[in-house]
């Protein structure tokens, strides 16, 4: 039967959420705790000569954004998931050299002083705390803990899988296959920081690129996705050329221009090749510090005061020198040479990038402030009493409704952030509903389980402490159906030793 070719036309309507460059930048800044945010500001200052720190010359009060607890009426916290496609910063032509956007952190105000620093657990403990997010068997959890303990000072696994399998058998009496160890290693490589558990610098870079490409919560623009795929190709298939900086051969192999290759190299250089930097050089005992993002203080009269942590974020402004330079270009653009036109385009791009970053910083600050204010209002009684029984069962949607932000925005604000409440540090996640599934798939209140578990252990016979299996049985009598493994996780979260560690 002869085959024929035919053409058909079809229409398809689809709705996509596309974030502007400003919104993407704000999303990233919202996720950052204060220490990481400080580093990002320093990085922007180094990379963009049009962004400067300190008060600009001839600074006036009108130029400066109000500090920590007050905000300009026009400084609205923009929800990065709103439908607006307009730019969230004013166009460059709206500014003269004497009217520039300025960001003030309020860091020079003596009322705020330095941010309190609270010692957290070791880097090893930080990694082990992530284990509870995965459904692992007992053997898998033992393998994972062994792998964490085997990380070198860069956060890499520096021994072959076969060697690790032998070590598990000889040292831990755990007889597993190479495939079992490989499977658990992939679990470790999904932990934060990205790149942890890599077996080489090449794998470390690939893990970070893949995390960006596969992140379901990230809506990357098409050009960024293309860049990441090209970077993956370079690291995966042309790593030797990359190490030797053989850009000419890479340009020919990939069919790219010299400018495109330079941009790919610059982007790859931003990746972290030392994800285990917080490990101690010898035994991984360096203590991470927790710098609170919010400082909350109460008084006996029932008042609650909150301020954002300033960290080491300086005042930011757009360079007047660059603005004046652009003004000169604009006055003479009729007679400009090609190189002068390129210089004007470069100057304009840097100024717009500086403006956008300053606006994103201001919006981040406003969004954090309003989110924490909503949490304080909803958990007011707990903030005043510090009594766990006074905690309201909050979910992200409650705060989203109160602030008008999207749930995903609230989630980003609360991720990896801490509040210092009257001298005690709390993760923001601690102010929300804590639930897990029991053995029958029903949702249970984790705080209730922890309270009962603590009560059971406090009242046990210290000469004959309860095993996890016995605690499961005692909880069952109180109507809580939990697996032994779940009980063990709650016990670990409370810092309660195992039965052997509690024996009188």
C-alpha positions in Angstrom: 0.0 0.0 0.0 1.6 3.3 -1.1 2.4 5.8 1.7 1.4 9.5 1.3 2.7 12.6 3.1 0.2 15.1 4.4 0.4 18.3 6.5 -2.0 19.1 9.3 -2.4 22.2 11.4 -3.4 22.0 15.0 -3.9 24.6 17.8 -3.0 24.1 21.4 -3.7 26.5 24.3 -1.5 26.1 27.3 -0.9 28.3 30.3 2.6 28.7 31.6 4.0 30.6 34.6 7.0 32.6 33.4 8.9 34.5 36.0 10.6 37.8 35.1 14.3 38.1 35.8 13.5 40.3 38.8 11.1 37.7 40.2 13.6 34.9 39.7 16.2 36.9 41.6 13.8 37.6 44.4 12.9 33.9 44.7 16.6 33.1 45.2 17.1 35.8 47.7 14.1 34.8 49.7 15.4 31.3 50.2 18.7 32.5 51.6 19.3 32.7 55.3 21.1 35.8 56.5 24.7 34.4 56.3 24.2 33.2 52.7 22.5 36.5 51.8 25.5 38.4 53.1 27.7 36.4 50.8 25.4 37.0 47.8 25.5 40.8 48.4 29.3 40.7 48.6 29.4 38.7 45.4 27.1 41.2 43.6 29.4 44.0 44.8 32.4 42.3 43.3 30.8 41.4 40.0 29.0 44.6 39.3 31.0 47.8 39.3 27.8 49.9 39.0 26.7 48.6 42.5 28.5 50.3 45.4 28.3 50.1 49.1 28.1 53.0 51.6 26.0 56.2 51.5 26.2 58.0 48.1 27.7 61.4 47.9 25.2 64.3 48.7 23.0 61.7 50.3 19.6 63.0 51.5 16.9 61.4 53.6 14.7 61.2 50.5 17.2 58.9 48.9 17.4 56.4 51.7 15.0 53.5 52.3 13.9 53.4 55.9 15.8 50.9 58.0 14.9 47.7 59.9 11.5 48.2 61.3 10.1 50.8 58.9 9.5 50.7 55.2 8.8 53.2 52.4 5.1 53.3 51.5 6.1 52.4 47.9 8.5 49.7 48.9 5.9 46.9 48.5 6.8 43.2 49.0 6.3 41.8 45.5 5.1 38.2 45.5 7.4 36.5 42.9 4.5 34.3 41.8 2.1 37.1 41.0 0.7 37.3 37.4 2.3 40.7 36.7 4.8 40.5 33.9 5.9 44.1 34.2 9.4 44.9 35.5 9.4 45.4 39.3 12.0 48.1 39.2 11.9 51.6 37.6 13.5 52.1 34.2 16.9 53.6 34.1 15.6 56.7 32.3 13.5 57.6 35.3 16.7 58.4 37.3 19.0 61.3 37.2 22.5 61.3 38.7 21.0 62.9 41.8 18.0 60.6 42.2 19.3 57.0 42.6 17.8 54.0 44.3 19.5 53.3 47.6 19.2 50.4 50.0 19.8 50.9 53.7 20.0 48.0 56.0 20.0 50.1 59.1 23.2 48.5 60.0 24.8 51.7 61.2 22.1 52.3 63.8 23.3 51.5 67.3 19.9 50.2 68.2 20.6 47.1 66.1 24.2 46.3 66.7 25.6 43.0 65.6 23.5 39.9 64.9 23.5 37.3 67.6 25.3 34.1 66.7 24.2 30.8 68.1 26.2 27.6 67.9 24.5 24.8 66.1 25.4 21.2 65.7 28.4 20.0 63.7 28.3 19.6 60.0 28.0 15.8 60.5 24.9 16.3 62.7 23.4 18.7 60.1 23.7 15.9 57.4 22.4 13.3 59.7 19.4 15.4 60.5 18.3 15.1 56.9 18.1 11.3 57.1 14.6 11.5 58.6 13.3 13.0 55.3 13.9 9.6 53.6 12.1 6.3 54.0 15.1 4.0 54.6 15.5 0.5 56.0 17.7 0.1 59.1 20.6 -1.2 57.0 20.3 1.6 54.6 20.4 4.1 57.4 23.5 2.5 58.8 25.1 2.7 55.4 24.2 6.3 55.0 25.6 7.2 58.4 28.8 5.4 57.6 29.1 7.3 54.3 28.6 10.6 56.1 31.3 9.7 58.5 33.6 8.8 55.5 33.4 12.2 53.9 36.7 14.0 53.5 37.3 17.7 54.3 35.8 18.7 50.9 32.7 16.7 51.5 33.7 14.0 49.0 33.8 10.2 49.2 37.4 9.5 48.3 37.3 5.7 48.3 35.8 3.2 45.8 32.4 1.7 46.4 34.1 -1.8 46.7 36.3 -0.5 49.5 33.4 1.0 51.4 31.5 -2.3 51.1 34.4 -4.2 52.6 34.7 -1.6 55.4 31.1 -2.0 56.3 31.5 -5.7 56.6 34.7 -5.6 58.7 33.9 -2.5 60.8 30.1 -2.5 61.1 29.4 -6.2 60.5 27.0 -5.1 57.8 27.1 -7.4 54.8 25.7 -5.6 51.8 26.4 -5.4 48.1 28.2 -2.7 46.1 24.8 -2.0 44.5 23.3 -1.4 48.0 26.1 1.1 48.8 25.8 2.8 45.4 22.0 3.2 45.9 22.5 4.9 49.4 25.3 7.1 48.0 22.8 8.6 45.6 20.5 9.4 48.6 23.4 11.2 50.2 24.1 13.1 47.0 20.5 14.5 47.2 21.3 16.1 50.5 22.2 19.8 51.1 24.6 21.3 50.5 24.4 20.4 46.8 27.5 18.3 45.7 27.9 16.5 49.0 29.0 12.9 48.6 30.5 13.4 45.2 33.4 11.1 44.3 35.3 13.7 42.2 35.2 17.4 41.3 33.6 16.4 38.0 30.7 14.6 39.7 30.4 17.4 42.2 29.8 19.9 39.4 27.4 17.6 37.6 25.3 17.1 40.8 24.9 20.9 41.1 24.0 21.4 37.4 21.5 18.5 37.6 19.9 19.8 40.7 19.2 23.1 38.9 17.8 21.4 35.8 15.6 19.0 37.8 14.3 21.3 40.5 10.5 21.1 40.1 10.1 24.3 42.0 12.4 26.3 39.7 11.0 27.9 36.6 14.1 28.6 34.6 14.0 30.7 31.5 14.7 28.9 28.2 18.2 30.5 27.8 19.2 29.4 31.4 18.1 25.9 30.7 20.1 25.9 27.5 23.2 27.2 29.3 22.9 24.5 31.9 22.6 21.7 29.3 25.6 23.0 27.5 27.5 23.2 30.9 26.5 19.6 31.6 27.8 18.6 28.1 31.1 20.3 28.8 31.6 18.8 32.2 30.3 15.3 31.3 31.9 14.9 27.8 34.7 17.4 27.5 36.0 17.7 31.1 39.7 17.5 30.1 39.2 20.4 27.7 37.5 22.4 30.5 40.3 21.7 33.0 42.9 22.8 30.5 40.8 25.8 29.5 41.0 24.8 25.9 38.3 27.2 24.8 39.2 27.1 21.2 38.6 23.3 20.8 35.4 23.5 22.9 34.2 26.3 20.7 34.7 24.2 17.6 33.2 21.0 19.1 30.1 22.7 20.4 29.7 25.2 17.5 29.6 28.2 19.9 31.1 31.6 19.8 34.1 32.7 22.0 31.7 35.0 23.9 29.3 32.1 24.6 32.1 29.8 25.8 33.4 32.6 28.1 29.8 32.9 29.5 29.6 29.2 30.2 33.0 29.1 31.9 32.0 32.0 34.1 28.8 30.3 35.1 30.5 27.0 35.9 33.1 28.9 38.0 30.2 30.0 40.3 29.6 26.4 41.3 30.9 25.2 44.7 33.8 22.6 44.4 34.1 22.3 48.2 30.6 21.5 49.5 32.1 20.2 52.7 33.8 23.5 53.6 32.2 23.4 57.1 33.8 20.1 57.9 36.7 20.2 60.3 40.0 19.5 58.6 40.6 16.4 60.7 37.4 14.9 62.1 34.5 17.0 60.8 33.8 18.6 64.2 33.7 22.2 63.1 30.6 23.8 64.6 28.2 25.6 62.3 26.8 28.8 63.6 23.2 29.8 63.4 22.7 33.5 62.8 19.0 34.4 63.4 17.2 36.2 60.6 14.7 37.6 63.1 15.2 38.9 66.6 12.0 38.9 68.7 11.7 40.3 72.2 8.8 40.3 74.6 8.0 42.3 77.7 6.0 41.6 80.9 3.2 43.9 79.6 2.5 41.6 76.7 4.3 43.6 74.1 6.3 41.9 71.2 9.0 43.7 69.3 10.5 42.2 66.2 13.3 43.3 63.9 15.2 41.8 61.0 18.8 40.8 61.5 21.1 43.1 59.7 24.1 40.8 59.5 27.0 42.4 57.6 24.8 43.7 54.7 26.0 47.3 53.8 24.0 50.1 52.4 23.8 49.8 48.6 23.5 52.4 45.9 23.9 52.7 42.1 27.3 54.3 41.2 26.9 58.0 40.3 30.0 57.7 38.2 28.3 55.1 36.0 25.1 57.2 35.8 27.1 60.3 34.8 29.0 58.2 32.2 25.7 57.0 30.7 24.4 60.5 30.7 27.5 61.6 28.7 26.9 58.7 26.2 23.3 59.7 25.7 24.2 63.3 24.9 26.6 62.2 22.2 25.0 59.1 20.9 24.4 60.6 17.4 28.2 60.7 16.9 29.3 57.6 18.8 31.7 55.1 17.3 30.9 51.3 17.5 33.2 50.8 20.5 31.5 53.8 22.3 28.0 52.2 21.6 29.2 48.9 23.1 30.5 50.9 26.1 27.1 52.5 26.5 25.3 49.2 26.3 27.7 47.7 28.9 27.2 50.7 31.2 23.4 50.6 30.8 23.3 46.8 31.5 25.4 47.2 34.7 23.3 50.0 36.0 20.0 48.2 35.4 21.4 45.1 37.0 22.4 47.2 40.1 18.9 48.8 40.2 17.2 45.4 40.0 19.4 43.9 42.8 18.7 46.8 45.1 15.0 46.5 44.5 15.1 42.7 45.1 16.9 43.3 48.4 14.3 45.8 49.5 11.5 43.4 48.5 13.1 40.5 50.2 13.3 42.5 53.4 9.7 43.6 53.2 8.5 40.0 52.4 10.5 38.6 55.4 9.2 41.3 57.7 5.5 40.8 56.8 5.8 37.0 56.9 7.3 37.1 60.4 4.7 39.6 61.6 1.9 37.3 60.4 3.5 34.3 62.3 3.8 36.5 65.4 0.2 37.5 65.2 -1.0 33.9 64.7 1.3 32.4 67.4 1.1 35.4 69.8 0.2 33.4 72.9 3.2 31.0 72.4 5.6 33.9 71.8 4.6 35.3 75.2 4.5 32.1 77.2 7.0 29.8 75.3 4.6 27.0 76.4 4.4 24.2 73.7 0.7 23.7 74.8 0.0 27.3 73.6 1.2 26.6 70.1 -1.5 27.0 67.4 -1.5 24.3 64.7 -0.4 26.5 61.8 0.1 25.6 58.2 1.7 27.7 55.4 -1.7 28.6 54.0 -2.6 30.4 57.2 0.3 32.8 56.8 -0.2 33.1 53.1 -3.8 34.3 53.6 -2.7 36.8 56.3 0.1 38.3 54.1 -1.4 38.0 50.6 1.7 36.1 49.4 1.7 32.8 47.6 2.2 29.6 49.7 5.4 28.9 47.8 6.7 32.4 48.8 5.9 31.7 52.5 7.7 28.3 52.2 10.8 30.0 50.8 10.8 32.6 53.5 10.5 29.9 56.3 13.2 27.6 54.7 16.5 27.6 56.7 15.6 30.7 58.7 15.8 31.1 62.4 14.2 33.5 65.0 15.9 34.5 68.2 13.0 34.7 70.7 14.0 36.1 74.1 17.4 34.5 73.9 16.4 31.1 72.5 16.7 30.2 68.9 13.9 28.6 67.0 13.7 27.4 63.3 10.8 29.1 61.7 9.5 25.6 60.8 9.0 25.1 64.5 6.1 27.5 64.5 4.1 25.4 62.0 2.1 22.2 62.2 4.2 19.1 62.8 2.5 16.0 61.5 3.5 12.5 60.3 1.7 9.4 59.2 1.3 6.6 61.6 1.6 2.9 60.8 -2.0 2.9 59.5 -1.4 6.0 57.3 -3.3 8.4 59.5 -2.0 11.9 60.2 -0.8 12.4 63.7 0.4 15.4 65.6 4.2 15.1 66.1 4.3 17.5 69.0 1.8 15.3 70.9 3.9 12.3 70.2 7.1 14.0 71.4 5.4 15.1 74.6 4.1 11.6 75.4 7.5 10.1 74.5 9.3 12.4 76.8 6.8 11.7 79.6 7.2 7.9 79.2 11.0 8.2 79.3 11.0 10.5 82.3 8.8 8.1 84.3 10.5 4.9 83.4 12.6 2.7 85.8 16.1 3.9 85.2 17.4 0.5 86.1 15.2 -1.1 83.4 14.6 1.6 80.7 12.1 1.0 77.9 13.2 -0.3 74.5 11.8 1.4 71.4 9.5 -1.6 71.0 8.2 -1.2 74.5 7.6 2.5 73.9 5.6 1.6 70.7 3.4 -0.7 72.9 2.9 2.0 75.5 1.9 4.6 72.9 -0.5 2.1 71.3 -2.3 1.9 74.7 -2.8 5.6 74.4 -4.3 5.4 71.0 -1.2 6.2 68.9 -0.2 3.6 66.4 3.4 4.1 65.4 6.2 2.0 63.9 9.3 1.3 66.0 11.4 3.2 63.4 9.2 6.3 63.8 9.5 6.2 67.5 13.3 6.0 67.2 13.3 9.1 65.0 11.2 11.1 67.5 13.5 9.9 70.3 16.6 11.1 68.3 15.0 14.4 67.6 14.4 14.9 71.4 18.0 14.0 72.1 17.0 10.9 74.1 19.7 8.2 74.0 18.8 4.6 73.1 17.9 2.1 75.9 21.6 1.2 76.5 22.5 4.9 76.9 19.7 5.4 79.4 20.5 2.4 81.6 21.0 3.6 85.2 
